[in-house]
């Protein structure tokens, strides 16, 4: 990115200032790619001292779009205008970044990812555009492009280039989300050979082990690599993976300890952290653990959130907390917003189609109407992999319908669902427990 941006000639003082800004922007870019530290704070400091730093404005725009940070829209708009003023040539690479960011600002993320993708066709080593496009592909449920967009540029990258480990980590995640687990793990471990503390690569290996049912190995891997991810933006997410490994190993008590010590954060305002908390507590509730007090505290945090404009993925996780905590008023208010998000441009059509039935299923499960929960989820389980998160996150839908079928004594359906899980993870102790439960239920009906 930095080599593509044109820096006009300047006197010695101005040149020194530009060089310092460039150095700090490079540092912020590294923080963005590795999720170490706070790249946004670094960029704001750069722009406070050098308001005309074009790379700084490109980075700020990328951070806002990548994080889907609606609260920072005014900063993004200011940066887009600053880039346009500083770069009147419409062919200037920075202008292309501004045009892509403006599309997101105008409520068109699909156009934004198209424009960031066009940047990469012309400049495949623009890692800033690559990182934003990768995030947008994930958010829009474009799993093939998670892999294929990185594959398009990979031949232009080499081991000696800054950011190469991050490119490999992005490619590994795309491979994993497309079910190519062996290649994904090899690619992620190659990234770790270049940067042993790369949390993104650690994250991919954890995903592979989760999807393959390698719970004991996953726990050991996360313990061994924790110094590399403990102080990064991946901390809560990888702690969530640790809890999933405990659940798959049939140790829900250890998963609950992980929730209490590493995931639940009093006063947390990060909506993604609240979603991880909801997703884990729901899994623990499916295992009949007593978590009602935790649900109440989490529902308090969700009620403090402004969910207007939030993606369906987050609304579903808010509904989990409201349903489980018995917050009927909050659940009803959230329920009223759901029809308005249908065909929301910020999400995929399948995610929009899924959100209302899934929320109804959650409410039914919470009131112990397990038969109704099954009926709601049977309608949409074919698109469950479009939940708006990773395949591991979307598995919550399968877990919920399986548990509801067991409790509703839908024997044949429960047997089929458990067989499906066992075929994917034959070594899972959780799946073996579910098999035992299927054999013990007295059928109510088919």
matplotlib code that plots the C-alpha trace (Angstrom):
import matplotlib.pyplot as plt

x = [0.0, 2.6, 4.6, 1.4, 0.6, 2.3, 4.0, 4.6, 8.0, 8.5, 11.1, 13.4, 11.1, 8.0, 9.8, 10.9, 7.4, 6.1, 8.7, 7.8, 4.1, 4.9, 6.9, 4.0, 1.5, 3.5, 3.5, -0.3, -0.7, 1.2, -1.0, -4.1, -2.9, -1.7, -4.3, -1.6, -2.1, -4.5, -4.0, -6.9, -5.3, -2.0, -3.7, -5.6, -2.3, -0.7, -3.7, -3.7, -0.1, -0.3, -3.9, -2.8, -1.3, -3.0, -1.9, -3.2, -6.6, -6.6, -5.8, -8.5, -11.0, -9.9, -10.2, -13.7, -14.9, -13.1, -14.6, -18.1, -17.8, -21.0, -20.0, -17.0, -18.9, -18.1, -14.4, -14.6, -16.5, -13.8, -11.0, -12.8, -13.1, -9.4, -8.2, -10.3, -9.0, -5.4, -5.6, -7.5, -6.3, -9.1, -6.5, -4.5, -4.5, -5.6, -8.7, -9.6, -9.4, -11.6, -14.2, -14.3, -14.8, -17.4, -19.5, -19.6, -20.4, -23.4, -24.7, -23.4, -20.9, -21.2, -20.1, -17.3, -15.9, -16.1, -14.1, -11.5, -11.3, -10.7, -7.8, -6.2, -6.6, -4.4, -2.2, -2.2, 0.3, -1.9, -2.3, -4.6, -7.2, -6.7, -7.4, -10.6, -11.9, -11.2, -13.3, -16.1, -16.1, -16.6, -19.3, -21.2, -21.0, -18.9, -17.0, -15.5, -14.1, -12.5, -10.3, -10.2, -9.5, -6.3, -5.5, -5.7, -2.9, -0.8, 1.6, 2.7, 3.7, 6.9, 8.6, 10.7, 7.8, 6.3, 2.9, 3.5, 2.5, -0.8, -1.5, -0.9, -3.1, -6.0, -5.6, -5.6, -8.8, -10.4, -9.3, -10.7, -14.1, -14.3, -13.6, -10.0, -8.8, -5.4, -4.3, -5.6, -3.6, -0.4, -0.8, -1.4, 1.6, 3.7, 2.5, 3.6, 7.0, 7.4, 5.7, 5.3, 3.0, 0.6, -2.8, -4.6, -2.7, -3.2, -6.9, -7.0, -5.3, -7.8, -10.6, -9.3, -9.0, -12.5, -14.0, -12.1, -13.0, -9.4, -10.4, -7.5, -5.0, -6.7, -6.5, -2.8, -2.2, -4.0, -2.1, 1.2, 0.5, -1.3, 1.7, 1.2, -2.5, -3.2, -2.6, -4.3, -7.7, -8.2, -8.1, -11.8, -12.4, -9.6, -10.8, -14.2, -12.5, -10.9, -14.3, -15.6, -12.8, -13.8, -17.4, -16.4, -14.3, -17.5, -16.1, -18.7, -17.5, -14.1, -15.9, -17.9, -14.6, -13.3, -16.4, -16.0, -12.3, -11.7, -14.9, -17.4, -16.3, -18.3, -19.3, -18.2, -19.5, -17.8, -20.7, -18.6, -17.5, -21.1, -21.9, -19.2, -20.6, -24.1, -23.0, -21.1, -23.7, -26.3, -24.2, -23.8, -27.5, -28.0, -25.9, -28.2, -25.7, -27.1, -26.2, -29.3, -27.3, -24.8, -27.6, -29.1, -25.8, -25.2, -28.8, -28.1, -25.1, -27.1, -29.9, -27.3, -26.3, -27.8, -28.6, -30.1, -28.2, -26.5, -26.0, -28.6, -25.8, -25.6, -29.3, -29.7, -27.1, -28.9, -32.1, -30.3, -29.6, -33.1, -34.8, -32.7, -32.9, -36.7, -36.5, -39.8, -40.0, -36.5, -37.1, -40.4, -38.7, -36.0, -38.5, -40.3, -37.1, -36.5, -38.9, -37.1, -33.8, -35.0, -32.8, -30.5, -27.6, -25.1, -25.8, -26.3, -29.8, -29.5, -28.5, -31.6, -33.8, -32.4, -32.6, -36.4, -36.9, -33.8, -35.0, -38.4, -36.7, -34.6, -37.8, -39.5, -36.6, -36.4, -40.1, -39.5, -41.6, -39.0, -41.4, -41.9, -38.2, -37.7, -40.3, -38.8, -35.3, -36.3, -37.4, -34.0, -31.3, -30.3, -29.0, -27.6, -24.0, -25.0, -25.5, -23.2, -20.3, -17.8, -18.8, -17.9, -20.2, -23.0, -22.9, -24.9, -28.0, -27.4, -26.7, -30.0, -32.1, -30.5, -31.1, -34.6, -35.3, -34.0, -36.2, -39.2, -38.6, -38.4, -36.5, -35.9, -35.0, -32.7, -31.0, -30.4, -29.0, -26.7, -25.5, -24.7, -22.6, -20.8, -19.9, -18.2, -16.5, -16.3, -13.9, -16.1, -17.0, -20.0, -21.3, -20.9, -23.0, -25.6, -25.7, -26.3, -29.1, -30.8, -30.8, -32.5, -35.4, -38.9, -40.4, -43.3, -43.6, -41.4]
y = [0.0, 2.5, 2.2, 2.8, 6.2, 9.2, 11.6, 15.0, 16.7, 18.6, 20.7, 19.0, 19.6, 18.5, 15.5, 14.5, 14.7, 12.7, 10.0, 9.8, 9.6, 6.8, 4.9, 5.1, 4.1, 1.1, 0.2, 0.7, -1.5, -4.3, -3.9, -4.2, -7.3, -9.1, -7.6, -6.7, -3.4, -0.6, 0.4, 2.8, 4.8, 4.9, 6.2, 8.9, 10.1, 10.3, 12.2, 14.6, 15.6, 15.2, 15.8, 15.5, 12.1, 10.2, 6.8, 7.6, 8.4, 5.2, 3.2, 4.9, 4.1, 0.5, 0.1, 1.4, -0.7, -3.8, -3.5, -2.6, 0.3, 2.3, 4.6, 5.8, 6.9, 10.5, 9.8, 7.7, 10.4, 12.9, 10.6, 10.0, 13.7, 14.3, 11.7, 13.1, 16.6, 15.5, 13.2, 14.9, 12.3, 9.7, 7.0, 7.6, 4.4, 6.3, 7.5, 3.9, 3.2, 6.2, 5.1, 1.6, 3.0, 5.5, 2.5, 1.1, 4.5, 4.7, 1.3, -0.8, -3.3, -5.5, -2.6, -1.9, -5.4, -5.2, -2.0, -3.3, -6.4, -4.3, -2.6, -6.1, -7.0, -4.0, -4.1, -7.7, -6.6, -4.0, -5.8, -3.1, -3.7, -7.4, -7.3, -5.2, -7.4, -10.5, -9.1, -8.1, -11.5, -13.1, -10.7, -11.1, -14.9, -15.3, -18.4, -19.2, -15.7, -16.0, -18.6, -17.6, -13.8, -14.7, -17.4, -14.7, -12.6, -15.3, -15.8, -12.2, -12.7, -14.2, -15.1, -11.9, -9.5, -7.7, -9.1, -12.5, -14.4, -12.5, -13.3, -17.0, -16.8, -15.2, -17.9, -20.6, -19.3, -19.3, -22.9, -24.0, -22.3, -24.3, -27.6, -28.0, -28.7, -30.4, -27.6, -25.0, -26.4, -26.7, -23.1, -21.8, -23.6, -22.2, -18.7, -19.6, -20.6, -17.0, -15.5, -17.9, -15.5, -14.7, -15.0, -15.2, -18.4, -19.8, -19.1, -21.1, -24.2, -24.0, -23.9, -27.0, -28.9, -27.9, -29.0, -32.3, -33.1, -32.9, -31.5, -32.7, -31.6, -28.3, -27.6, -28.5, -26.3, -23.3, -23.7, -23.9, -20.8, -18.6, -16.2, -15.3, -14.5, -13.5, -9.8, -9.6, -8.9, -12.7, -13.3, -13.7, -15.6, -18.1, -18.4, -19.3, -22.0, -23.3, -23.6, -25.4, -27.9, -28.5, -29.1, -31.5, -33.4, -33.6, -31.3, -28.5, -27.5, -26.5, -24.6, -22.7, -21.7, -20.5, -18.4, -16.9, -16.1, -15.3, -14.4, -12.7, -9.1, -6.9, -3.7, -5.0, -2.9, -4.8, -6.4, -9.3, -10.2, -10.2, -12.5, -15.0, -14.9, -15.6, -18.4, -20.2, -19.7, -21.2, -24.2, -24.6, -24.3, -27.1, -29.2, -28.4, -26.4, -23.8, -20.5, -18.4, -15.7, -15.3, -14.9, -12.1, -10.3, -10.8, -9.7, -6.5, -5.8, -6.6, -4.2, -1.4, -2.0, 0.0, -2.8, -0.6, -1.3, -4.3, -7.4, -10.2, -12.4, -10.1, -9.7, -13.5, -13.5, -10.7, -12.7, -15.7, -13.6, -12.1, -15.5, -17.3, -14.6, -14.3, -10.7, -10.8, -7.1, -6.8, -9.9, -8.4, -5.1, -7.0, -9.2, -6.1, -5.0, -8.3, -7.8, -4.5, -6.1, -8.5, -7.9, -5.6, -4.7, -5.2, -9.0, -11.9, -12.9, -16.3, -14.6, -12.4, -15.4, -17.3, -14.7, -14.6, -18.4, -18.9, -16.2, -17.8, -21.2, -19.7, -18.2, -21.6, -23.5, -21.0, -21.6, -25.4, -25.7, -28.0, -29.3, -25.7, -25.1, -28.1, -27.0, -23.5, -24.9, -27.7, -25.0, -23.3, -25.8, -26.2, -22.6, -22.8, -22.4, -18.9, -17.7, -14.8, -16.3, -19.1, -22.8, -23.4, -20.5, -21.7, -25.2, -23.7, -24.1, -27.8, -28.3, -26.5, -28.5, -31.7, -31.0, -29.8, -33.1, -35.1, -33.2, -33.4, -37.2, -36.9, -40.1, -40.6, -37.0, -37.0, -40.2, -38.7, -35.4, -37.2, -39.5, -36.5, -35.0, -38.3, -38.7, -35.3, -35.8, -39.5, -39.0, -36.4, -37.4, -35.1, -36.9, -40.2, -38.9, -37.7, -41.2, -42.7, -40.3, -41.2, -44.8, -44.0, -41.8, -43.1, -42.0, -39.5, -39.5, -39.5]
z = [0.0, 1.0, -2.3, -4.3, -2.6, -4.2, -1.8, -3.3, -3.0, 0.2, 2.1, 4.7, 7.7, 5.9, 4.4, 7.9, 9.2, 6.2, 6.9, 10.5, 9.7, 7.1, 9.7, 12.2, 9.6, 8.8, 12.5, 12.6, 9.6, 11.3, 14.4, 12.2, 10.5, 13.7, 16.1, 18.5, 20.2, 19.1, 15.5, 15.6, 18.5, 16.6, 13.5, 15.4, 16.9, 13.4, 12.0, 14.9, 14.2, 10.4, 9.2, 5.5, 5.9, 3.0, 4.1, 7.6, 6.2, 4.1, 7.2, 9.3, 6.5, 6.3, 10.1, 10.2, 7.3, 8.5, 12.0, 10.6, 13.1, 12.6, 15.5, 13.6, 10.4, 10.9, 11.1, 8.0, 6.1, 7.1, 5.9, 2.5, 2.0, 3.0, 0.5, -2.3, -1.6, -1.4, -4.4, -7.3, -9.8, -9.9, -10.8, -7.7, -5.6, -2.5, -4.4, -5.0, -1.3, -0.7, -3.3, -1.7, 1.8, 0.5, -0.8, 2.7, 4.1, 1.7, 3.0, 0.1, 1.5, -1.5, -3.7, -1.2, -1.4, -5.2, -5.2, -2.7, -4.9, -8.0, -6.2, -5.7, -9.4, -10.2, -7.1, -5.7, -3.0, -1.5, 1.8, 3.3, 0.6, 1.0, 4.7, 4.3, 1.4, 3.5, 6.4, 4.1, 2.3, 5.8, 6.9, 3.7, 3.9, 0.7, 1.8, -1.6, -1.9, 1.6, -0.1, -3.7, -3.3, -1.4, -4.0, -6.7, -5.1, -3.5, -6.5, -6.1, -2.5, -1.1, 2.1, 2.3, 2.1, 5.1, 6.0, 4.3, 7.5, 7.6, 3.9, 4.7, 7.8, 5.7, 3.1, 5.7, 7.2, 3.7, 3.2, 6.6, 6.0, 2.7, 4.4, 3.2, 6.7, 5.9, 3.6, 6.0, 8.9, 6.7, 5.5, 9.0, 10.4, 7.6, 8.7, 12.2, 11.0, 9.9, 12.9, 15.8, 17.7, 14.8, 16.5, 13.2, 12.2, 15.7, 15.3, 12.1, 13.6, 16.5, 14.0, 12.1, 15.4, 16.4, 13.1, 13.2, 16.8, 18.0, 21.4, 23.6, 20.9, 20.6, 24.4, 24.4, 21.3, 22.8, 26.1, 24.3, 22.1, 24.7, 25.1, 21.4, 21.6, 25.2, 24.5, 21.1, 19.7, 19.4, 23.1, 23.8, 20.6, 21.3, 24.9, 23.3, 21.2, 24.4, 26.0, 22.8, 23.2, 26.8, 25.7, 23.0, 25.5, 27.7, 30.4, 30.6, 34.1, 32.7, 29.9, 32.5, 34.3, 31.0, 30.6, 34.0, 33.9, 30.2, 28.4, 30.8, 31.3, 33.6, 31.8, 28.4, 25.5, 22.6, 20.8, 19.5, 23.0, 24.1, 21.2, 22.2, 25.8, 24.6, 22.3, 25.0, 27.7, 25.3, 24.7, 28.5, 29.0, 26.4, 28.7, 31.7, 33.6, 36.0, 34.5, 35.2, 37.2, 34.4, 31.9, 33.9, 34.0, 30.3, 29.5, 31.4, 29.2, 26.0, 27.1, 27.3, 23.6, 20.7, 18.3, 15.7, 12.5, 14.0, 11.8, 12.2, 13.7, 16.7, 17.1, 17.4, 20.2, 22.0, 21.7, 23.3, 26.4, 26.6, 26.1, 28.6, 31.2, 30.9, 29.6, 27.8, 27.3, 25.8, 23.7, 22.3, 21.4, 19.6, 17.9, 16.5, 14.8, 13.0, 10.0, 9.3, 8.7, 6.0, 2.9, 4.9, 2.6, 5.4, 5.5, 3.2, 2.0, 3.7, 7.0, 6.8, 6.0, 9.0, 11.7, 12.4, 12.6, 14.7, 17.1, 17.3, 18.0, 20.8, 22.4, 22.1, 23.6, 26.5, 27.4, 27.1, 23.9, 22.3, 19.6, 18.4, 18.5, 16.2, 13.8, 13.5, 12.9, 10.5, 8.1, 7.9, 9.0, 5.3, 5.4, 8.9, 7.6, 6.5, 10.1, 9.6, 11.5, 11.0, 10.5, 14.2, 15.2, 13.0, 14.6, 17.5, 15.3, 14.8, 18.5, 19.4, 17.0, 18.2, 21.8, 21.1, 19.2, 22.1, 24.6, 22.4, 22.0, 18.3, 18.2, 14.5, 13.9, 16.9, 15.7, 12.3, 13.6, 16.0, 13.3, 11.2, 14.0, 14.7, 11.0, 11.1, 14.5, 15.3, 18.2, 20.0, 23.5, 23.3, 20.2, 22.0, 24.9, 22.5, 20.9, 24.3, 25.0, 21.7, 22.7, 26.0, 24.9, 24.8, 21.5, 21.5, 17.7, 14.7]

ax = plt.figure().add_subplot(projection="3d")
ax.plot(x, y, z, "-o")
ax.set_aspect("equal")
plt.show()
